Amino acid sequence: MFPKAPDSHKPNKPLVPNGLGVIYVLVSATYLFLLHWYNPSGIDVSNNVSPALTLAVCILFGGFMGLLDDWMDLRWRYKAFFPLIAAIPLISLAYRLGLRTSITTPIFGAIDFGNYYYFIIIPLIVTITTNTVNQLGGLNGLETICPAIIIVGLMVISGSNVILLYVPLITWLLLAFFNFQGKIFVGNTGSFAIGMTLAAFAIISDLKSSLLISLLPYIFNSALILLSYFFFKTRASVSFDGEKLVSDHRRSLVTLITYRRPLSERQVVAIISLLVAASTSAALTFQWLLL
């Protein structure tokens, strides 16, 4: 039913079903549409725009962007700006429900952006989150376990909005279980959709600062990749000798960890997952200090 892609970090490069992230998109969107219809938790609805409906549309946009990339193998210069389209439902929700237009920072405190929040800050958050999540992948479990850690962290501090992610989280964890074992790939469909989920949920729940702190390992990885490409015209790559991963350069988070240090695929995934867990814990601590 699904196209297959080679698992480059396994002996003999076995073919694995790819694009299973579409299951997450379909199940999550269906759940959120039903949640919008019944509204069991009494979440604010304005002019038929609700957090559940907005999150559903964003996930569908994210999944569609990823599906296009899986089909057409788009260049980064094009697909990097796709999330700007998906920011439109969030702008509509934030404007109609009068969501807070400020962001609280550890150093400068609360910064109110006014109307610039709708047309500059929201698109920036969506674009940065979606692209950085999409860039940190390539290893079994890496693109599924790490976002799940951030989702759980955001749910802990999201109040009544936690209901929005019950079914999406369960669905993603099931995919993560099989992805970690190397039985499936979620593809760009899954990574773009989960990136949109993180961005949209953080904006809906007013957890922008917590999201950005949680994403620090992702942002660091993307910064390394972009700096290497723009200044040295080189790309990150890791070698596989049949058992271990190793690199002779430091152009991404994965190559930095494996730089002249052979590690198994699962060891690399575990290290990066711990980094994401640490940044998410820091985000939770920051949020609790604000209360």
RACOR-V122886 format. One line per field, one symbol per residue. psi: psi as a letter, one per 40 degrees, with the letter a starting at -180 (. if undefined). A space follows every 50 residues. Layout:
# RACOR-V122886
psi=???
This chain:
# RACOR-V122886
psi=diiiiigefihegihhhieeedddddddddddddddddfdefihhhfehi dddddddddddddddddddddefiidddedededdeedddddddddefih eihhiddeahhhebddddeddddddddddddddddgaeihddeddddddd ddddddeebeedddedddddddddddddddefdiieaddddddddddddd ddddeffdddddddeddddddddddddddddefiihiiiheedihiieig eidddddehfghiidddddddddddddddddddddddddd.
